[in-house]
Amino acid sequence: MKSLIVSTLVIGVYIFFIFQAPKVKAWQEQYQVQIKNDINDSLPLGLQCHSSENDLGSHTLYKGGIFKFHFGINYFFSTKFVCDAQWSGLKARIYVFNKNLAKTHCGNDLGRNCCWSVRRDGFFIGSAEYAPHFEKVYDWGAGY
């Protein structure tokens, strides 16, 4: 009887972890996108991000706030994530991840990171949260 209870418990835990595991396949390259509000202002940054397969919802980031998400790219490396950003009456629709950004800005190591810094003068990208420098990629008004 005791071994039956232990077996049932082990199977239950195993099933629990199978359903809690991320829906990313082993062959997929893993990436993380991080978007930080580096605008020195009390007004929040509004974000709405999505891909063709995933709606990541709406997010409100106050000064210093960070929104992160991770994913596995598809087999054809055509995964794209777009964010609509709003701040102080300004808007932009930007790609925060696509094939070109991944190759040029998101690192080639196992911890592939696309780190965005949103500022008054636009959208900057680096390959790590504290990268030596960030490169400006978009201005406010992009995509509109």
Steps between C-alpha positions, in 0.01 A plus 500: 500500500781740591681437170174565309464840669864588427465389136183701457666805655806470272280463190288797608806723547638386163172584323486836679846600375426385145202736482688785672801482265536779245363421158842528335648212307856383564616585147386861523759769567401687815488880519399752762371851433520760774348847470590760763345842554804730519291814453570737787137596547211418730274414205487123436596323180220289353584184304291250302716221354418204276621258235289320242447223756512671841333807648710605799238743628519861614767619741552827684861579588585781737850654513750213525231237439586191295291262289668169404393203294675198357420270212638249252529607140322299235671259263521751215640778725210724403380575855418869547377693801351847465420748776279804490639758742336815637643771721401864556289513182772338288457164328718246323454152354834320508642155440661395827606168346557378146769312311710808423493635856588155634806474278631851560401592856386206710821307557611164370558326831262264676341793683365681195363829632339794323505780755308815415536838667207733433600866533361844423689502170410149383557127529848358559621139494791312657580133556506516880319697767815700577658494154791739452291690250156489351430582138203712399272303269169690495366849562164578656243497220654194331246272336226763491 
